[in-house]
Amino acid sequence: MTVENNLRSLIPEINIILSRVVSSLANSEDISGPALATVRDDLQQAQIYLLQCLPALQQTGIEPVNEQLQMELEDLRQQKRSLLSDIQQLQQQRQQMLSEFVNLLSTRLNEVLSQQLGALSVSQVDSTFRAVFDSLEQDLQSYYESLSQGLERMHRLGQQGETKLLAYVNQLSQYLESQEKVKIIWYLGMEINPDGLLMVFSKQTGDNLELYPLSWTLEGGDELRMPLSLIPGSFSDWLGSFKLTATSWLKESLLATETVFISGEGADLSPMETGLLDAGIVSAPQQILSIEPGVATLVSYLPVETIAPPLTTLVVYGGRETIELILVDIPPYPLSLPRESISLSRLAYGDTFYEQDILRHLIYPAWQSFLTSSLPPLTTSRPGIPDKFAREKIKDELLNHALGESLLEAAQLAKLILACESQFTCQLMNHDWTIDREDLNTRILEPLSNKLQEEIQGLLEKRGQNFKDIQQVLSYGKLLPFVYPYFTGKLGRILAPDAIVHPLDETDGRIGMGLARLPLFTHLYRNNKNVMETTTL
């Protein structure tokens, strides 16, 4: 029960006491009017004071702080002392009134006895006198007991109210002190790739984590990712300029960032790390941690609430030049997930090399018959198979040829069309050429899916598990919209029937959000070396 409820309960009780006192005193006709008024005024004064306290309590929120409450508590104490003093005066007046009443009654009885003495016997007079005094004694005793009980109850409730109010004040003080001691920590998640830079700040207050993704106003509207070509000057100068033009929370975060989590693919991270140090965002290289895109993807999906038994999870990340496969048993308390529980396999194959395969094994054979002299010689590579040396060589051969950029654009268009259509036919130099999705599946996606399945099998064997142990599949990345349907179709035939293959999330920014959520999962980055990892070139 709150202090307000205690005060409310006192009001009807005072009303009852007031009515009893007035009724008892009013039955005695000879009690003086000032004494009755004194009792009534004292109790009504307490009633009015309590009624005045209620609105003040209702309007007071958690901010009324200790000083105001202590003042009101002191007022209550003074009122209690005044009430006790009034009670003592009332008891003295009662004794005096009783004495006067007895004297008056004796005088009147003597007069009555004198008038009736001739007609009544001594025994009758004595009997009448005793009956009158017995009745008077019972009335006075009843009045005394009722008044004593009421005053005792009022005194007891006043002490309870004072105790509860003191407890409330102490609790409020402790809460305000604890709020002042909560430490605020800022973190920064940065994802960089050829598409641009994505930055997400996170603010940790105790167990609470708030995310603040930055957005950039560009010609096409607000975007989460800043193109690298639009970052003026040096990276450190660009970061340093935020302190002059940023909003208040961004100023605070840039000045108080404790750790920066970076994830990048296909881009040099060294200028970014140097810029963070030169701009004073962090003071030491140890405050900059590099996180794998697959791990950031996993963290973006991880729940913070307790789950049922451990959940064996497969994470598939398909980027521009890398595929990462992660196996992990998510514990019942996900926030305690340790880094060493993650098994990771990395393949040197991604969206860029998938386009190379479309060009090298689907488009090139159709064009060679009528464009032999114009096409650049390309190194042979196995479709769908990681081969970093051969693919880097093909990339250089295309970049150094006049038609290289056009050939890559043709491969990109073919990739997009075959994701929606079963085949398409084009005309080039009066020659028709056709690409079929069935050829894409057979020549590229089938060997790629077999390779992924082989890598997953290797991770499972190292953990003493098999495909039936996988309970859910999560995925993200630029490559996966084009290969995920075919791959999961094959995977679904070997997984347990109740395994959940989640739909592909194509939302940009999931890696940045995963980096920003890492402070919740401290065991994943404080020991950044103990991870079971294999790399296929």
C-alpha positions in Angstrom: 0.0 0.0 0.0 1.4 3.5 -0.9 1.6 6.5 1.4 -1.4 8.0 -0.5 -3.5 5.0 0.3 -2.5 5.1 4.0 -3.6 8.8 4.2 -6.9 8.0 2.4 -7.6 5.3 5.0 -7.1 7.7 7.9 -9.8 10.2 6.7 -12.8 7.9 7.2 -11.4 6.6 10.5 -11.1 10.2 11.8 -14.7 10.8 10.6 -15.8 7.8 12.7 -13.9 9.1 15.8 -15.3 12.6 15.3 -18.9 11.3 15.1 -18.4 9.1 18.2 -16.9 11.9 20.3 -19.5 14.5 19.2 -22.3 11.9 19.9 -21.0 11.0 23.3 -20.4 14.5 24.4 -23.7 15.7 23.0 -25.6 13.2 25.2 -24.3 15.0 28.3 -26.4 18.2 28.3 -24.3 20.0 31.0 -20.9 19.7 29.3 -19.8 23.1 28.3 -19.8 24.2 24.7 -16.1 25.3 24.5 -14.9 21.8 25.4 -17.1 20.2 22.8 -15.8 22.7 20.2 -12.2 22.1 21.2 -12.5 18.3 20.5 -14.3 18.8 17.3 -11.9 21.5 16.0 -8.8 19.4 16.8 -10.1 16.4 14.9 -11.4 18.5 12.0 -8.1 20.2 11.7 -6.4 16.8 11.4 -9.0 15.8 8.8 -8.5 18.9 6.7 -4.7 18.6 6.8 -4.8 15.0 5.5 -7.2 16.0 2.7 -4.8 18.8 1.7 -1.9 16.2 1.6 -3.6 14.0 -1.0 -3.5 16.4 -4.0 0.2 17.2 -3.2 1.0 13.5 -3.2 -0.9 12.9 -6.4 0.9 15.7 -8.2 4.3 14.7 -7.0 6.2 12.4 -9.3 9.5 10.6 -8.8 11.3 14.0 -9.2 10.0 15.7 -5.9 13.4 14.8 -4.4 14.2 14.5 -0.7 14.1 18.1 0.5 10.4 18.6 -0.2 9.5 15.2 1.3 11.6 15.8 4.4 9.7 19.2 4.9 6.4 17.5 4.6 7.5 14.8 7.0 8.5 17.4 9.6 5.1 19.1 9.2 3.5 15.7 10.0 5.6 15.3 13.1 4.6 18.8 14.3 1.0 18.1 13.7 1.3 14.8 15.7 3.0 16.6 18.6 0.2 19.2 18.5 -2.5 16.5 18.5 -1.0 14.7 21.4 -0.9 18.0 23.4 -4.5 18.6 22.5 -5.4 15.1 23.7 -3.8 15.7 27.0 -5.6 19.0 27.4 -8.9 17.2 26.4 -8.3 14.6 29.1 -7.7 17.3 31.7 -10.8 19.1 30.6 -12.7 15.8 30.7 -11.7 15.3 34.4 -12.6 18.9 35.2 -16.0 18.6 33.4 -16.7 15.3 35.2 -16.0 16.9 38.6 -18.2 19.9 37.8 -20.9 17.6 36.4 -20.8 15.4 39.6 -21.0 18.5 41.8 -23.9 19.9 39.8 -25.7 16.6 39.8 -25.3 16.3 43.6 -26.7 19.8 44.1 -29.7 19.0 42.0 -30.2 15.6 43.7 -30.1 17.3 47.1 -32.8 19.7 45.9 -35.0 16.9 44.6 -34.4 14.9 47.8 -35.3 17.9 50.0 -38.6 18.3 48.1 -39.5 14.6 48.2 -38.0 13.7 51.6 -41.3 13.7 53.3 -42.9 11.3 50.9 -40.0 8.8 50.3 -38.2 6.5 52.6 -34.5 6.4 53.1 -34.2 3.0 51.3 -36.1 4.4 48.3 -33.8 7.5 48.2 -30.7 5.3 48.4 -32.0 3.0 45.6 -32.8 5.9 43.3 -29.5 7.5 44.0 -27.5 4.3 43.2 -29.5 3.7 40.0 -28.7 7.2 38.7 -25.0 6.9 39.5 -24.7 3.4 38.0 -26.2 4.6 34.7 -23.9 7.6 34.8 -20.8 5.5 35.5 -21.6 3.1 32.6 -22.1 6.0 30.2 -18.8 7.7 31.3 -16.9 4.4 31.0 -18.3 3.7 27.5 -17.3 7.2 26.4 -13.9 6.9 27.9 -13.2 3.5 26.2 -14.5 4.7 22.8 -12.4 7.9 23.0 -9.3 6.0 24.1 -9.6 3.4 21.4 -10.1 6.1 18.7 -7.1 8.1 19.9 -4.9 5.1 20.2 -5.8 4.0 16.7 -5.1 7.4 15.3 -1.8 7.5 17.1 -0.9 4.0 15.7 -1.8 4.9 12.1 0.2 8.1 12.4 3.3 6.2 13.4 2.7 3.7 10.5 2.3 6.6 8.0 5.5 8.1 9.3 7.4 4.8 8.9 6.1 4.2 5.4 6.9 7.8 4.3 10.5 7.4 5.6 10.9 4.1 3.8 9.6 5.8 0.6 12.1 8.7 1.0 15.0 6.2 1.5 14.0 4.1 -1.5 13.8 7.3 -3.7 17.2 8.4 -2.4 18.8 5.1 -3.2 17.2 5.0 -6.7 18.5 8.5 -7.5 21.9 7.7 -6.3 22.0 4.5 -8.4 21.0 6.4 -11.5 23.8 8.8 -11.0 26.3 5.9 -10.7 25.2 4.1 -14.0 28.1 4.4 -16.5 27.3 5.3 -20.1 29.6 3.6 -22.7 29.5 4.4 -26.5 30.6 1.9 -29.2 30.9 2.2 -32.9 30.2 -0.4 -35.6 31.7 0.3 -39.1 31.1 -1.8 -42.2 33.1 -0.8 -45.3 32.9 -2.3 -48.8 33.1 -1.0 -52.4 29.4 0.1 -52.0 30.4 2.6 -49.2 30.7 3.1 -45.5 28.0 2.2 -42.9 28.3 3.5 -39.3 26.1 2.5 -36.4 26.7 3.8 -32.9 25.5 2.0 -29.8 24.9 3.5 -26.3 25.1 1.1 -23.4 23.6 2.1 -20.1 23.7 -0.8 -17.6 22.1 -3.7 -19.3 20.3 -1.5 -21.9 21.7 -0.9 -25.4 20.4 1.7 -27.8 21.4 1.8 -31.5 22.0 5.0 -33.5 22.5 4.3 -37.2 23.9 7.3 -39.2 22.1 8.3 -42.3 23.4 10.5 -45.1 21.5 13.0 -47.2 22.4 12.3 -50.8 20.9 13.2 -54.1 18.6 10.2 -54.1 17.4 10.9 -50.5 18.6 9.6 -47.1 20.9 6.6 -47.3 22.5 4.4 -44.6 25.7 4.0 -46.6 28.0 6.8 -47.6 29.8 6.1 -51.0 33.5 6.1 -50.5 33.9 8.5 -53.4 32.0 11.2 -51.5 34.3 11.1 -48.4 36.4 14.3 -48.9 40.1 14.6 -48.1 41.7 12.2 -45.6 39.5 9.9 -43.6 40.8 11.4 -40.3 39.9 14.9 -41.3 36.5 13.8 -42.4 35.9 12.0 -39.0 37.3 15.0 -37.1 34.8 17.4 -38.8 31.9 15.6 -37.1 32.9 17.2 -33.8 32.0 20.6 -35.3 28.8 19.8 -37.2 27.3 16.8 -35.5 24.2 16.6 -33.4 24.7 16.5 -29.6 24.4 12.8 -29.2 27.0 12.2 -32.0 29.4 14.7 -30.4 29.0 12.8 -27.1 29.6 9.4 -28.8 32.6 10.5 -30.8 34.3 11.9 -27.7 33.5 8.9 -25.5 33.8 5.9 -27.9 35.4 3.0 -26.0 35.6 0.4 -28.8 35.2 0.4 -32.6 34.2 -2.8 -34.4 35.2 -2.9 -38.0 34.1 -5.4 -40.7 35.1 -5.0 -44.3 35.4 -7.0 -47.6 37.0 -5.9 -50.8 38.3 -2.7 -49.2 41.5 -1.6 -47.4 40.8 -1.1 -43.8 44.1 0.4 -42.9 43.2 4.1 -43.8 40.1 3.7 -41.7 42.0 2.4 -38.6 44.6 5.2 -39.0 41.9 7.8 -39.4 40.1 6.7 -36.2 43.4 7.1 -34.2 44.4 10.4 -35.9 40.9 11.9 -35.3 41.0 11.0 -31.7 37.9 8.7 -31.8 40.0 6.1 -30.0 43.3 6.5 -28.3 44.9 3.1 -28.8 44.9 0.5 -31.6 43.7 -2.1 -29.1 40.3 -0.3 -29.1 39.8 -1.2 -32.8 38.6 -4.8 -33.4 38.2 -6.5 -36.7 35.1 -8.7 -36.8 34.3 -11.3 -39.6 31.2 -10.5 -41.6 29.8 -13.9 -40.8 30.2 -13.4 -37.0 28.5 -9.9 -37.4 25.7 -11.6 -39.3 25.3 -14.1 -36.5 25.2 -11.4 -33.8 22.5 -9.5 -35.7 20.2 -12.5 -35.4 21.1 -13.6 -31.8 18.3 -13.1 -29.2 19.0 -11.6 -25.8 16.3 -13.5 -24.0 16.7 -17.0 -22.6 15.8 -19.8 -25.1 15.0 -23.5 -24.6 17.8 -26.1 -25.2 21.0 -25.2 -27.1 20.1 -24.3 -30.7 22.5 -25.7 -33.4 22.7 -23.0 -36.0 24.3 -22.7 -39.5 25.1 -19.2 -40.7 25.8 -18.6 -44.4 27.3 -15.3 -45.4 28.0 -14.7 -49.1 29.8 -11.4 -49.9 31.6 -10.0 -52.9 34.7 -12.2 -52.8 34.2 -14.4 -49.7 31.7 -17.0 -48.4 31.8 -17.6 -44.7 30.1 -20.7 -43.1 29.6 -20.7 -39.3 28.4 -23.5 -37.1 27.5 -22.6 -33.5 25.4 -24.1 -30.6 23.5 -21.1 -29.3 23.3 -21.6 -25.5 20.1 -21.2 -23.4 21.5 -17.8 -22.3 22.7 -16.3 -25.6 24.5 -13.4 -24.0 27.1 -15.9 -22.6 28.0 -17.3 -26.1 31.8 -17.7 -26.1 34.0 -17.1 -29.1 35.6 -20.6 -29.0 32.2 -22.2 -29.6 32.1 -20.9 -33.2 33.4 -23.0 -36.0 34.1 -21.0 -39.2 35.0 -21.9 -42.7 36.0 -19.3 -45.3 35.9 -19.8 -49.1 37.5 -17.4 -51.6 34.3 -17.2 -53.7 31.7 -14.5 -53.8 29.5 -12.4 -56.0 32.4 -11.0 -58.1 33.6 -14.5 -58.9 30.1 -15.7 -59.6 29.8 -13.1 -62.3 33.2 -14.2 -63.6 31.8 -17.8 -64.0 28.8 -16.6 -65.9 31.0 -14.7 -68.2 33.7 -17.4 -68.6 31.4 -20.4 -68.9 28.1 -19.2 -70.3 28.6 -16.0 -72.3 32.2 -16.5 -73.5 31.5 -19.8 -75.3 28.6 -18.3 -77.2 30.5 -15.2 -78.3 33.8 -16.8 -79.2 32.3 -18.1 -82.5 31.9 -14.6 -84.0 34.1 -12.4 -81.7 37.3 -14.4 -81.6 39.6 -11.6 -82.5 38.0 -9.1 -80.1 37.7 -11.1 -77.0 40.6 -11.2 -74.5 42.1 -14.5 -73.6 40.9 -15.6 -70.2 42.6 -18.0 -67.8 40.7 -21.2 -67.3 38.9 -21.6 -64.0 36.6 -24.3 -62.5 33.1 -23.0 -62.2 31.7 -22.7 -58.7 35.0 -23.7 -57.1 37.3 -21.3 -55.1 40.5 -20.6 -56.9 41.8 -17.3 -55.8 45.0 -17.3 -58.0 43.1 -18.0 -61.2 40.3 -15.6 -60.4 42.6 -12.7 -59.6 44.3 -13.3 -62.9 41.0 -13.2 -64.8 40.2 -10.0 -63.0 43.5 -8.4 -64.2 43.0 -9.7 -67.7 39.5 -8.0 -67.9 40.7 -4.7 -66.4 43.5 -4.5 -68.9 41.3 -5.1 -72.0 39.2 -2.5 -73.8 36.1 -4.8 -73.7 36.7 -6.0 -70.1 34.3 -3.6 -68.5 31.6 -4.2 -71.1 32.0 -8.0 -70.7 31.5 -7.7 -66.9 28.4 -5.5 -67.4 27.0 -8.2 -69.7 27.6 -10.9 -67.0 25.9 -8.7 -64.3 22.8 -8.3 -66.6 22.7 -12.0 -67.3 22.9 -12.7 -63.5 20.0 -10.5 -62.8 17.9 -11.8 -65.7 18.5 -15.5 -64.9 17.4 -14.8 -61.3 13.9 -14.0 -62.7 13.7 -15.8 -66.0 14.4 -19.4 -67.1 16.2 -18.1 -70.2 16.8 -15.1 -72.4 18.0 -14.6 -76.0 19.9 -11.6 -77.4 21.3 -10.5 -80.7 24.9 -9.4 -81.1 26.4 -8.5 -84.5 23.5 -10.2 -86.3 24.1 -13.4 -84.2 21.5 -14.8 -81.8 22.8 -16.2 -78.5 20.9 -17.8 -75.7 21.6 -18.4 -72.0 19.5 -20.9 -70.1 19.0 -21.1 -66.3 19.3 -24.8 -66.5 22.9 -24.4 -67.9 23.6 -22.0 -65.0 22.3 -24.5 -62.4 24.3 -27.4 -64.0 27.6 -25.7 -64.8 27.9 -23.3 -61.9 25.4 -23.6 -59.0 25.6 -27.4 -58.8 29.4 -27.5 -58.2 29.2 -24.5 -55.9 26.5 -26.1 -53.8 28.5 -29.3 -53.6 31.5 -27.4 -52.4 29.5 -25.6 -49.7 27.9 -28.9 -48.6 31.4 -30.4 -48.4 32.7 -27.5 -46.2 29.7 -27.8 -43.9 30.2 -31.5 -43.6 33.8 -30.8 -42.5 32.7 -28.4 -39.8 30.1 -30.9 -38.5 32.6 -33.7 -38.3 35.1 -31.6 -36.3 32.2 -31.0 -33.8 31.1 -34.6 -33.7 27.8 -33.7 -35.4 25.9 -34.3 -38.7 23.4 -32.5 -40.9 20.5 -33.8 -38.9 21.8 -31.9 -35.9 21.3 -28.5 -37.6 18.1 -26.9 -36.3 18.1 -23.6 -38.1 19.8 -21.9 -41.1 20.5 -18.1 -41.2 21.8 -16.2 -44.2 22.9 -12.8 -45.5 25.0 -11.3 -48.2 25.2 -9.8 -51.7 25.8 -13.2 -53.4 23.0 -15.2 -51.8 19.9 -13.8 -53.6 21.3 -15.6 -56.7 22.5 -18.9 -55.3 20.5 -19.3 -52.0 17.3 -20.8 -53.6 19.2 -23.6 -55.4 21.6 -24.2 -52.4 18.8 -24.4 -49.8 16.8 -26.7 -52.1 19.6 -29.2 -51.9 20.3 -28.6 -48.3 16.7 -29.1 -47.3 16.8 -32.7 -48.5 19.5 -33.7 -46.0 18.5 -31.6 -43.0 16.1 -32.8 -40.3 12.4 -32.4 -41.2 11.9 -29.9 -38.4 14.9 -27.7 -39.2 14.0 -24.1 -40.0 15.6 -22.5 -43.0 14.9 -18.8 -42.5 14.1 -16.7 -45.6 17.0 -14.7 -47.0 17.3 -11.2 -45.5 18.3 -8.7 -48.3 18.1 -5.6 -46.1 21.2 -3.5 -46.3 22.9 -2.8 -43.0 22.6 -6.1 -41.1 26.3 -6.4 -40.6 26.5 -2.9 -39.2 23.7 -3.6 -36.8 25.4 -6.8 -35.8 28.6 -4.9 -35.0 26.7 -2.4 -33.0 25.0 -5.2 -30.9 28.4 -6.8 -30.1 28.7 -5.0 -26.7 25.8 -7.3 -25.4 27.9 -10.4 -26.3 31.2 -9.5 -24.6 32.5 -13.1 -24.8 32.5 -13.0 -28.6 35.2 -10.3 -28.9 37.2 -10.1 -25.7 38.9 -13.3 -26.7 39.3 -12.8 -30.4 41.7 -15.6 -31.3 40.2 -18.9 -30.1 38.0 -19.8 -33.1 38.0 -23.0 -35.0 38.6 -21.7 -38.6 39.4 -23.2 -42.0 40.1 -21.2 -45.2 39.7 -22.5 -48.7 41.5 -20.6 -51.4 
